[in-house]
Amino acid sequence: MSIKSFESKVYLSSPTMHGDELKYIQQAYATNWMSTVGENINEVERIAAQKAGMQHAVALSCCTAALHLCVRCAGEELYGKSPLGHGALEGKRVFCSDMTFGATVNPVVYEGGIPIFIDTHPDSWSMDPVALEKAFELYPDVKLVVCAELYGFPGHLDQIKRICEQHGALLIEDAAEALGATLHGKQCGSFGDYCTVSYNGNKIITGSAGGCLLTNNIETANKARKLATQSKEAAPWYQHEEVGYNYRMSNVVAGVVRGQYPYLGEHIAQKKAIYERYREGFRDLPIRMNPIVEGSEPNYWLSAMTIDRAYMCEQTRSNTHATYIAKKGKSCPTQILEALAEHNAEGRPIWKPMHMQPMYLAHEFVTRNGSARQGNGTDVGADIFARGLCLPSDIKMTAEQQDRIIAIVRSCFE
Ligand SMILES: *Cc1c(COP(=O)(O)O)cnc(C)c1O
């Protein structure tokens, strides 16, 4: 390939700092609040709740911890408390997003729940409301749904919430990737009964780590804070009635998050420009960018693409390896990811659907047509996984660098 490689790596999505973060870190240091208490944490909770339009935010060590506390609190609300407090979902089925990061689903298992995977909507890449309806037909006793938005592009969360209400189920919204995105003017991270956002190092804004649980219920917020600090009871000594965790956000990390929030809008604008430049650059290729649901305003965290079916060359994936047979005029994600890596640029496959993961092969997977484990259905998730990939979406990527990325992708079809 004649396209020049990048001298310094072009990342998928790396932290973009602005200087204010240092000021708040230094404040934490100067005032000696080098712990999981302090002004930065209070401010992050205030800003996060205000941004999402929720009553309360609880700042935690990561979004996975936030999801765990959501699952634990929802489980107790639905099924009551177990003797030690943990295992709130022991043996209970939970409907979960299928095409997402494992962190969406694993907390269900921490609490003893049994994930049932719901297929993906082809026009949103999030949970398909029709498949969710089907799942309630098959399993009317299910009382909890965990739904994630993909790559910052809101799914049909309004419909999903309505379906949950119709069936008396609670909704946990994993908005880890969708901070600042909206659907019909409403912020992602405000659709669920319990919601989460992430400040992981590669998300749209970052604290180097961290996350928030969002809720409109003061009791949930108080309970989450207690569980996150090892479940200490109000007593003169360390008194415990239930199992707790060490999940609170550090005041140093909170300083970084606090410094980043004012730049969320700017980051979204830059990510949107990246997405649009890709869309323009691929206009004459058999490529589609991530779908945008009508009435939604994504945060454009990761630009992703799929190759039209007729233009896929042969690609084979085992559990750990991928191969392909190059063909003129055609390509596949494996070829494009290899070409990007050869040029010192970072792409990534689409999240491999949970129903395809070895650990979850025995778990039910429901599509629009019913149980896919019984051979029904079209498996939208497997199809997007086969034909899709995430493109370098780093805010610091220059227009010239992005043009070169587009040329690399183009060359794969030659
Ligand atoms: C990043 C991510 C998480 C986990 O966030 P952490 O803060 O790293 O724990 C959870 N769910 C989804 C969909 C994510 O993309």
PDBQT file of the ligand as one rigid body, heavy atoms in Angstrom, charges set to zero:
ROOT
HETATM    1  C1  LIG A 501     -17.250   1.844  29.060  1.00  0.00    +0.000 C 
HETATM    2  C2  LIG A 501     -18.516   1.135  29.279  1.00  0.00    +0.000 A 
HETATM    3  C3  LIG A 501     -18.889   0.647  30.541  1.00  0.00    +0.000 A 
HETATM    4  C4  LIG A 501     -17.956   0.596  31.708  1.00  0.00    +0.000 C 
HETATM    5  O1  LIG A 501     -17.495   1.789  32.140  1.00  0.00    +0.000 OA
HETATM    6  P1  LIG A 501     -16.304   1.838  33.213  1.00  0.00    +0.000 P 
HETATM    7  O2  LIG A 501     -16.412   3.233  33.726  1.00  0.00    +0.000 OA
HETATM    8  O3  LIG A 501     -15.053   1.577  32.463  1.00  0.00    +0.000 OA
HETATM    9  O4  LIG A 501     -16.578   0.827  34.263  1.00  0.00    +0.000 OA
HETATM   10  C5  LIG A 501     -20.137   0.079  30.695  1.00  0.00    +0.000 A 
HETATM   11  N1  LIG A 501     -20.980  -0.032  29.661  1.00  0.00    +0.000 NA
HETATM   12  C6  LIG A 501     -20.665   0.396  28.427  1.00  0.00    +0.000 A 
HETATM   13  C7  LIG A 501     -21.660   0.256  27.344  1.00  0.00    +0.000 C 
HETATM   14  C8  LIG A 501     -19.420   0.973  28.193  1.00  0.00    +0.000 A 
HETATM   15  O5  LIG A 501     -19.079   1.359  26.964  1.00  0.00    +0.000 OA
ENDROOT
TORSDOF 0
